[in-house]
Amino acid sequence: MARIAVIGAGMGAMAAAARLAVAGHRVVVYERTETYGGAVRRFERDGFGFDTGPGLLTLPAVYRDLFVKTGKEPLEDRVELVQVDPSARHVFPDGSEVLLPNASRAGVVSALDEALGAGAGGRWGDFLVRAREAWDRTRRPLLEEPLWPDWQVLAGKEPYPAVPHKRLLRTRRARTLAEIGFWELRDDRLEGILMSHALAYGLAPWSAPASAAVLPYMEHAFGTWYVRGGIRELARAVYERCLQRRVEFVFGAEVTRVLEKDGRAAGVELADGSVAEADHVVADVHPALLRTLTERPLDDEGDVRADPGAAPPTRFTLLLALRGGREPGAAHRTVVHPAAPESEWDFLASPGGDEPRCPTVTVLRPGDPALRPDGDHESVVLSATVSAEAVWDEDGTVQRYTDFLLGAAESAVPGLRERLLWHEVRTPAHVEDETGSGSVPAPALAAGQGRFLHPANTTRLPGLYRVGGWSHPGGGLPHAGMSGALVAGLIVEGPDFRGSQ
C-alpha cells in the first residue's frame, strides 16, 4: 500500500483519488479552500441556486465508468441524469432561430433545413461526418492514453479531412475552425453554431485548429446531459464516493512545497509548516503554480504544450434571480449570436475600449425545482467567453459587461428586465479565487503545432504526477475524469500503462 498525497480537490483529483483508494492505496487530499469540486461550485441565495462552473455534461460514460470501477453502486443511483432536449436553441441577429434536437443527426439536419433554408442541414450533416473521422483518429491518443513521448506526431498533421477549397489559382484546406465555417458551411449562422462550440470551452475559433471539430461532434454523438439539482451534484457524488473508499480530505490546507528525497517526490509541505510524507504526489493545479511548488523544471527542454504565455480566454458570468416561472417549452440552453461576429476576436484579444465587442452569450435556464424557491421564480445563468486580460476590478468594466449580457439575454428570456429581482456577477477573479487560475483550460486538440496539447501526466520528477484540466487530456468535465483514470493507471500499473483497452 502506497501513501499518496493529492494537491487540490478538483474533479480530476477526486477521480484519481477514488480509483487509487480502490487499488489499496492510502490517499489524502489537501485542498486550500473549504470545499471540493474545483470550478464545479454552487452559489445560493434567498432560495435560488446556480451552477457557477459548467452547467451541462457531455460524455457521461466517463463518470459511469468511474463509479463502476470504484464500487458496485452505479452513477445513476447517486445522481439523476437528464438528456437536454432540444440540445440548444440558437438565436441569430437577423431574427432567425433554430432548435437543435439532442443526439439526432437526422433531426438536426431537418431542423437546420427548415429554419435556415434548404441545404443548410446537409452542409452541417456532411461536416459532422468529417468531424467523426477526426474523432476516430484522435480519440484514443488524446483521451484514453497517456500522452505519447513522441507527442510531436499529434502536433503535426491535421486529422480533420478538410474539403479542398479553390481560391484563385490555389487550392487550400481549412486549418482552423473558423476556416471550416467560412469555406465548408458557407452560412453565417452555421458558422456561428460551429464557433459557439469552441467558445464554450474558452477557445478562439480563429486560432483553434480544424481538429476542434471534434467538440460539436462529441455533443452530437453522445448527447447533452443535465444533472438534476445542478452539476454540483455530480461533484458531490464523486466526493462521497471518495469518502466511501476511505479517501481522507483536509480542507483549508494550502500546499507550499513538494518534498523531494533521493531524486523523487516524497510528500508535501503545508502553509502551517507541517509535512506529510508520501510515496507519490498528484497535483491538480495550474502548471505555473506547480513549478513554484517544485522550484525545478518538470518537462524536458523543447516540450510544449499548453503554457503558451498569453493568457487564454476566460468567462464572465451573471447569475439571475427572476420572479415568475419559466414558460412552457422554454429551451434549457439558448445561444445568442452577436450582430458582428467578426469582432469577437477583437473582443477576446483586446479588452480595452468603452464597450464590449459583441460576444456570443449562452443562457442556461434549467427549470429545476431544486434551484428556485418555488414555481413562481426562476434561476438563470448567463455567460460569455472574454479576455482574461481585462481589468475586472473596475466597476465600469463589470457594469458594461453586465449590461451587454442582460441585453443579449432578452431575446432568450421573455420580460427579463421586468422579472429581475437581483443578480450576482462572477468575474475571472472569482474563478481564480476558487481554482487558483483566472482562466479556464480547454480540451487537448491535435495539430496546431502542439499549442493545444497539455503537459503530460508524468513529470521529470519521479513520483510527481499532474491531473485535472491543466494536464493531459485537458479541460472539461469528461476530460478531467479521464485524466484521473490515466494518473491512477500510471501509479498502479507503472510507466508502461497504455490506457484502458
MARZA-736617 format. One line per field, with one value per residue (C-alpha): residue in three letters; z, x, y. Coordinates in nm, 3 decimals. Layout:
! residues N
rest c(ala:...)
zz c(Z:...)
xx c(X:...)
yy c(Y:...)
END
This chain:
! residues 501
rest c(met:ala:arg:ile:ala:val:ile:gly:ala:gly:met:gly:ala:met:ala:ala:ala:ala:arg:leu:ala:val:ala:gly:his:arg:val:val:val:tyr:glu:arg:thr:glu:thr:tyr:gly:gly:ala:val:arg:arg:phe:glu:arg:asp:gly:phe:gly:phe:asp:thr:gly:pro:gly:leu:leu:thr:leu:pro:ala:val:tyr:arg:asp:leu:phe:val:lys:thr:gly:lys:glu:pro:leu:glu:asp:arg:val:glu:leu:val:gln:val:asp:pro:ser:ala:arg:his:val:phe:pro:asp:gly:ser:glu:val:leu:leu:pro:asn:ala:ser:arg:ala:gly:val:val:ser:ala:leu:asp:glu:ala:leu:gly:ala:gly:ala:gly:gly:arg:trp:gly:asp:phe:leu:val:arg:ala:arg:glu:ala:trp:asp:arg:thr:arg:arg:pro:leu:leu:glu:glu:pro:leu:trp:pro:asp:trp:gln:val:leu:ala:gly:lys:glu:pro:tyr:pro:ala:val:pro:his:lys:arg:leu:leu:arg:thr:arg:arg:ala:arg:thr:leu:ala:glu:ile:gly:phe:trp:glu:leu:arg:asp:asp:arg:leu:glu:gly:ile:leu:met:ser:his:ala:leu:ala:tyr:gly:leu:ala:pro:trp:ser:ala:pro:ala:ser:ala:ala:val:leu:pro:tyr:met:glu:his:ala:phe:gly:thr:trp:tyr:val:arg:gly:gly:ile:arg:glu:leu:ala:arg:ala:val:tyr:glu:arg:cys:leu:gln:arg:arg:val:glu:phe:val:phe:gly:ala:glu:val:thr:arg:val:leu:glu:lys:asp:gly:arg:ala:ala:gly:val:glu:leu:ala:asp:gly:ser:val:ala:glu:ala:asp:his:val:val:ala:asp:val:his:pro:ala:leu:leu:arg:thr:leu:thr:glu:arg:pro:leu:asp:asp:glu:gly:asp:val:arg:ala:asp:pro:gly:ala:ala:pro:pro:thr:arg:phe:thr:leu:leu:leu:ala:leu:arg:gly:gly:arg:glu:pro:gly:ala:ala:his:arg:thr:val:val:his:pro:ala:ala:pro:glu:ser:glu:trp:asp:phe:leu:ala:ser:pro:gly:gly:asp:glu:pro:arg:cys:pro:thr:val:thr:val:leu:arg:pro:gly:asp:pro:ala:leu:arg:pro:asp:gly:asp:his:glu:ser:val:val:leu:ser:ala:thr:val:ser:ala:glu:ala:val:trp:asp:glu:asp:gly:thr:val:gln:arg:tyr:thr:asp:phe:leu:leu:gly:ala:ala:glu:ser:ala:val:pro:gly:leu:arg:glu:arg:leu:leu:trp:his:glu:val:arg:thr:pro:ala:his:val:glu:asp:glu:thr:gly:ser:gly:ser:val:pro:ala:pro:ala:leu:ala:ala:gly:gln:gly:arg:phe:leu:his:pro:ala:asn:thr:thr:arg:leu:pro:gly:leu:tyr:arg:val:gly:gly:trp:ser:his:pro:gly:gly:gly:leu:pro:his:ala:gly:met:ser:gly:ala:leu:val:ala:gly:leu:ile:val:glu:gly:pro:asp:phe:arg:gly:ser:gln)
zz c(0.000:-0.108:0.056:-0.195:-0.141:-0.376:-0.415:-0.484:-0.474:-0.833:-1.038:-1.189:-0.850:-0.692:-0.986:-0.939:-0.560:-0.576:-0.822:-0.624:-0.299:-0.456:-0.566:-0.200:-0.154:0.130:-0.026:0.141:-0.050:0.052:-0.065:0.006:0.000:0.224:-0.027:-0.312:-0.684:-0.817:-1.064:-1.014:-0.747:-0.649:-0.539:-0.319:-0.204:-0.099:-0.203:-0.550:-0.659:-0.950:-1.102:-1.122:-1.332:-1.612:-1.642:-1.876:-1.920:-2.228:-2.234:-1.911:-1.980:-1.823:-1.484:-1.528:-1.573:-1.261:-1.048:-1.197:-1.133:-0.778:-0.643:-0.717:-0.692:-1.041:-1.112:-1.178:-0.820:-0.695:-0.939:-1.188:-1.542:-1.782:-2.157:-2.255:-2.550:-2.750:-2.707:-2.778:-2.920:-3.139:-3.190:-3.474:-3.527:-3.840:-3.627:-3.734:-3.481:-3.469:-3.209:-3.241:-3.112:-2.884:-3.033:-3.359:-3.684:-3.893:-3.658:-3.666:-4.047:-4.074:-3.818:-3.991:-4.335:-4.202:-4.007:-4.221:-4.569:-4.783:-4.794:-4.456:-4.281:-4.547:-4.515:-4.135:-4.163:-4.405:-4.164:-3.880:-4.092:-4.139:-3.769:-3.682:-3.884:-3.684:-3.364:-3.467:-3.548:-3.221:-2.956:-2.821:-2.818:-2.691:-2.438:-2.346:-2.338:-2.154:-2.377:-2.619:-2.566:-2.935:-2.890:-3.194:-3.406:-3.261:-3.311:-3.683:-3.932:-3.914:-3.851:-3.982:-4.351:-4.478:-4.813:-5.081:-5.141:-5.468:-5.436:-5.742:-5.865:-5.531:-5.362:-4.986:-4.696:-4.370:-4.097:-3.830:-3.707:-3.846:-4.193:-4.178:-4.116:-4.391:-4.664:-4.586:-4.410:-4.616:-4.395:-4.125:-3.895:-3.936:-3.875:-3.556:-3.435:-3.505:-3.334:-3.027:-2.952:-2.938:-2.739:-2.481:-2.399:-2.400:-2.744:-3.006:-3.335:-3.537:-3.382:-3.279:-3.522:-3.751:-3.520:-3.281:-3.499:-3.251:-2.994:-3.173:-3.277:-2.912:-2.828:-3.136:-3.087:-2.710:-2.626:-2.385:-2.026:-1.715:-1.359:-1.161:-0.883:-1.085:-1.196:-0.843:-0.757:-0.976:-0.774:-0.453:-0.578:-0.667:-0.332:-0.144:-0.347:-0.236:0.128:0.088:-0.034:0.270:0.093:0.352:0.277:0.453:0.368:0.431:0.372:0.126:-0.010:-0.039:-0.149:-0.298:-0.097:-0.266:-0.140:-0.335:-0.660:-0.637:-0.486:-0.119:0.015:0.063:0.297:0.406:0.476:0.851:0.827:0.873:0.648:0.502:0.366:0.061:-0.195:-0.478:-0.520:-0.756:-0.835:-0.970:-1.011:-1.283:-1.439:-1.320:-0.960:-0.982:-1.093:-0.784:-0.561:-0.701:-0.795:-1.081:-1.448:-1.483:-1.858:-2.099:-2.290:-2.602:-2.456:-2.536:-2.457:-2.320:-2.138:-2.441:-2.243:-2.335:-2.101:-2.259:-2.270:-1.965:-1.872:-1.740:-1.577:-1.440:-1.200:-1.229:-0.980:-1.164:-1.048:-1.247:-1.352:-1.674:-1.963:-2.104:-2.380:-2.291:-2.402:-2.131:-2.328:-2.566:-2.756:-2.861:-3.153:-3.194:-3.468:-3.563:-3.500:-3.680:-3.391:-3.132:-3.184:-3.110:-2.801:-2.678:-2.784:-2.688:-2.364:-2.375:-2.508:-2.397:-2.499:-2.513:-2.867:-2.928:-2.754:-2.802:-2.494:-2.352:-2.148:-1.922:-1.790:-1.620:-1.481:-1.192:-0.876:-0.668:-0.791:-0.716:-0.410:-0.575:-0.907:-0.920:-0.963:-1.194:-1.173:-1.491:-1.572:-1.845:-1.960:-2.229:-2.320:-2.254:-2.233:-1.912:-1.952:-1.895:-1.573:-1.377:-1.056:-1.216:-1.160:-1.503:-1.680:-1.485:-1.543:-1.920:-1.950:-1.723:-1.937:-2.256:-2.133:-2.000:-2.331:-2.528:-2.298:-2.351:-2.676:-2.480:-2.164:-2.213:-1.997:-1.848:-1.705:-1.558:-1.391:-1.250:-0.869:-0.833:-0.999:-0.894:-1.105:-1.148:-1.299:-1.369:-1.026:-0.867:-1.074:-0.966:-0.602:-0.621:-0.851:-0.839:-1.202:-1.357:-1.692:-1.785:-1.951:-2.287:-2.402:-2.571:-2.950:-3.218:-3.477:-3.416:-3.367:-3.023:-2.879:-2.790:-2.615:-2.239:-2.023:-1.972:-1.655:-1.567:-1.492:-1.483:-1.107:-1.045:-0.820:-0.915:-1.144:-1.297:-1.307:-1.397:-1.665:-1.686:-1.775:-2.046:-2.183:-2.088:-1.958:-1.942:-1.710:-1.913:-1.976:-1.604:-1.530:-1.796:-1.653:-1.317:-1.480:-1.659:-1.344:-1.142:-1.416:-1.425:-1.048:-1.016:-1.329:-1.376:-1.666:-1.922:-1.868:-2.204:-2.108:-2.087:-2.352)
xx c(0.000:0.149:0.090:-0.043:-0.079:-0.318:-0.294:-0.637:-0.988:-1.094:-1.286:-0.973:-0.806:-1.108:-1.144:-0.782:-0.819:-1.120:-0.950:-0.626:-0.808:-0.989:-0.649:-0.550:-0.353:-0.384:-0.492:-0.504:-0.634:-0.512:-0.741:-0.660:-1.027:-1.304:-1.481:-1.433:-1.507:-1.261:-1.456:-1.771:-1.931:-2.275:-2.390:-2.701:-2.904:-3.267:-3.368:-3.206:-2.922:-2.681:-2.403:-2.109:-1.893:-2.006:-2.383:-2.408:-2.231:-2.114:-1.971:-2.139:-1.983:-1.661:-1.830:-2.031:-1.700:-1.558:-1.847:-1.838:-1.462:-1.480:-1.781:-2.095:-2.325:-2.368:-2.367:-2.743:-2.804:-2.625:-2.746:-3.029:-2.902:-3.143:-3.093:-3.145:-3.386:-3.362:-2.989:-2.980:-3.176:-2.967:-3.083:-2.925:-2.903:-3.120:-3.411:-3.392:-3.352:-3.328:-3.394:-3.142:-3.258:-3.031:-2.809:-3.004:-2.819:-3.134:-3.326:-3.054:-3.034:-3.411:-3.426:-3.150:-3.309:-3.642:-3.504:-3.211:-3.307:-3.268:-2.911:-2.805:-2.876:-2.695:-2.380:-2.385:-2.451:-2.158:-1.940:-2.035:-1.928:-1.584:-1.571:-1.637:-1.332:-1.123:-1.271:-1.188:-0.830:-0.764:-0.992:-0.750:-0.420:-0.588:-0.833:-0.764:-0.384:-0.107:0.048:0.287:0.660:0.669:0.382:0.507:0.319:-0.004:0.112:0.175:-0.070:-0.425:-0.668:-0.973:-1.029:-1.095:-1.268:-1.036:-1.122:-1.019:-0.930:-0.793:-0.517:-0.462:-0.632:-0.647:-0.780:-0.917:-0.654:-0.865:-1.220:-1.314:-1.194:-1.412:-1.710:-1.624:-1.528:-1.735:-2.053:-2.099:-2.363:-2.301:-2.548:-2.393:-2.054:-2.193:-2.317:-1.977:-1.784:-2.007:-1.887:-1.527:-1.612:-1.793:-1.452:-1.272:-1.119:-1.091:-1.215:-0.976:-0.676:-0.819:-0.708:-0.957:-0.935:-1.159:-1.439:-1.445:-1.613:-1.950:-1.920:-1.892:-2.212:-2.390:-2.279:-2.305:-2.572:-2.601:-2.692:-2.801:-2.767:-3.087:-3.009:-2.722:-2.381:-2.259:-2.448:-2.203:-1.914:-2.093:-2.143:-1.773:-1.670:-1.896:-1.760:-1.410:-1.523:-1.679:-1.342:-1.171:-1.003:-0.915:-0.978:-0.801:-0.965:-0.810:-0.472:-0.252:0.044:0.353:0.616:0.654:0.916:1.194:1.413:1.664:1.559:1.184:0.871:0.846:0.548:0.421:0.479:0.180:0.148:0.143:0.485:0.363:0.491:0.306:0.527:0.409:0.531:0.353:0.223:-0.064:-0.115:-0.437:-0.302:-0.201:0.142:0.284:0.189:0.330:0.664:0.675:0.598:0.893:1.132:1.263:1.180:0.925:0.950:1.231:1.365:1.159:0.848:0.536:0.237:-0.021:0.165:0.190:0.250:-0.050:-0.344:-0.615:-0.972:-1.193:-1.559:-1.777:-2.096:-2.418:-2.647:-3.006:-3.289:-3.619:-3.977:-4.220:-4.178:-4.019:-4.268:-4.372:-4.147:-3.854:-3.517:-3.271:-2.986:-3.006:-2.706:-2.745:-2.516:-2.369:-2.456:-2.089:-1.925:-1.608:-1.543:-1.543:-1.174:-1.107:-1.322:-1.107:-0.771:-0.815:-1.003:-0.968:-1.226:-1.553:-1.784:-1.761:-1.727:-2.024:-1.957:-2.163:-2.385:-2.504:-2.825:-2.895:-3.250:-3.259:-3.613:-3.500:-3.717:-3.402:-3.260:-3.551:-3.759:-4.085:-4.268:-4.319:-3.947:-3.663:-3.283:-3.089:-2.716:-2.567:-2.208:-1.969:-1.611:-1.398:-1.038:-0.856:-0.653:-0.942:-0.926:-1.206:-1.165:-1.300:-1.673:-1.717:-1.584:-1.808:-2.113:-2.058:-2.031:-2.332:-2.547:-2.436:-2.516:-2.855:-2.938:-2.840:-3.037:-3.362:-3.410:-3.396:-3.591:-3.926:-3.963:-3.618:-3.556:-3.905:-3.868:-3.519:-3.510:-3.132:-2.816:-2.470:-2.160:-1.889:-1.568:-1.245:-1.131:-1.393:-1.266:-0.909:-1.008:-1.173:-0.934:-0.604:-0.632:-0.849:-0.865:-1.043:-0.850:-0.970:-0.966:-0.649:-0.658:-0.435:-0.239:-0.179:0.196:0.123:-0.009:-0.338:-0.191:-0.142:0.151:0.184:0.051:0.403:0.685:1.065:1.043:0.965:0.666:0.506:0.201:-0.029:-0.406:-0.707:-0.782:-0.433:-0.279:-0.339:-0.610:-0.719:-1.022:-1.389:-1.574:-1.523:-1.158:-1.097:-1.244:-1.022:-0.711:-0.794:-0.814:-0.481:-0.295:-0.436:-0.328:0.025:0.064:-0.096:0.047:0.363:0.510:0.421:0.049:-0.114:-0.472:-0.791:-0.843)
yy c(0.000:0.333:0.670:0.921:1.297:1.476:1.855:2.002:1.857:1.925:1.672:1.516:1.491:1.323:1.084:0.977:0.957:0.724:0.489:0.483:0.412:0.117:-0.016:-0.033:0.289:0.537:0.866:1.209:1.513:1.861:2.141:2.507:2.616:2.488:2.265:2.020:2.033:2.292:2.507:2.296:2.513:2.634:2.980:3.001:3.299:3.353:3.003:3.032:2.804:2.836:2.628:2.867:2.636:2.405:2.376:2.077:1.744:1.559:1.205:1.089:0.747:0.880:0.914:0.597:0.417:0.585:0.462:0.112:0.083:0.219:0.029:-0.164:0.137:0.291:0.663:0.671:0.555:0.867:1.136:1.174:1.231:1.401:1.441:1.804:1.823:2.037:2.037:2.411:2.699:2.930:3.290:3.489:3.865:3.852:3.730:3.367:3.089:2.712:2.442:2.159:1.819:1.618:1.344:1.308:1.374:1.337:1.565:1.831:1.822:1.859:2.143:2.338:2.299:2.420:2.716:2.831:2.715:2.405:2.280:2.418:2.089:1.889:2.100:2.062:1.687:1.646:1.842:1.605:1.308:1.465:1.559:1.196:1.097:1.344:1.199:0.843:0.942:1.128:0.975:0.718:0.915:1.232:1.090:0.730:0.701:0.885:1.148:0.982:1.053:1.144:1.388:1.583:1.329:1.467:1.825:1.796:1.650:1.784:1.493:1.678:1.581:1.931:1.978:2.128:2.492:2.658:3.022:3.197:2.965:2.794:2.500:2.533:2.329:2.461:2.479:2.647:2.603:2.945:2.843:2.531:2.755:3.001:2.753:2.444:2.563:2.881:3.037:3.296:3.124:2.779:2.941:3.088:2.749:2.596:2.873:2.865:2.512:2.634:2.945:2.732:2.580:2.915:2.857:3.129:2.975:3.193:3.019:2.680:2.407:2.237:1.933:2.130:1.993:1.704:1.935:1.970:1.606:1.494:1.675:1.540:1.180:1.142:1.395:1.684:1.598:1.780:1.655:1.710:1.956:2.106:1.985:2.047:1.726:1.533:1.676:1.580:1.224:1.187:1.335:1.094:0.803:0.907:0.910:0.567:0.441:0.599:0.886:1.150:1.518:1.806:2.139:2.480:2.315:2.504:2.310:2.532:2.281:1.935:1.750:1.555:1.273:1.068:1.233:1.166:1.323:1.234:1.431:1.785:2.077:2.286:2.657:2.594:2.429:2.075:1.798:1.498:1.223:1.030:0.779:0.962:1.318:1.402:1.771:1.923:2.277:2.523:2.446:2.779:2.702:2.352:2.496:2.716:2.416:2.221:2.502:2.290:2.224:1.945:1.885:1.820:2.119:2.170:2.010:2.203:2.235:2.437:2.702:2.931:3.251:3.465:3.433:3.216:3.341:3.301:3.355:3.634:3.506:3.655:3.470:3.596:3.557:3.611:3.647:3.436:3.074:2.951:2.949:2.608:2.481:2.708:2.573:2.474:2.635:2.929:3.063:3.428:3.508:3.859:4.103:4.140:3.801:3.910:4.149:3.873:3.803:4.170:4.132:3.843:3.980:4.346:4.405:4.784:5.027:5.172:4.888:4.508:4.381:4.155:3.824:3.512:3.477:3.144:3.143:2.845:2.803:2.462:2.498:2.276:2.295:2.239:2.570:2.805:2.896:2.786:2.759:3.136:3.204:3.105:3.090:3.171:3.175:3.397:3.353:3.474:3.398:3.705:3.815:3.721:4.038:4.278:4.484:4.321:4.519:4.836:4.887:5.041:4.733:4.498:4.719:4.738:4.362:4.316:4.544:4.372:4.021:4.129:4.294:3.984:3.755:3.948:3.755:3.429:3.517:3.695:4.007:3.960:4.306:4.337:3.998:4.057:4.052:4.062:3.941:3.827:3.889:3.626:3.762:3.572:3.689:3.461:3.168:3.242:3.259:2.916:2.733:2.920:3.036:3.304:3.125:2.804:2.515:2.384:2.021:1.895:1.913:1.765:1.969:2.340:2.272:2.130:2.459:2.289:1.989:1.986:1.877:1.503:1.341:1.231:1.477:1.473:1.431:1.062:1.015:1.352:1.344:1.602:1.559:1.775:2.031:2.180:1.844:1.584:1.547:1.899:2.084:1.998:1.762:1.443:1.523:1.580:1.237:1.081:1.243:1.084:0.742:0.794:0.902:0.614:0.373:0.516:0.481:0.137:-0.025:0.180:0.381:0.113:0.177:0.249:0.322:0.121:-0.145)
END
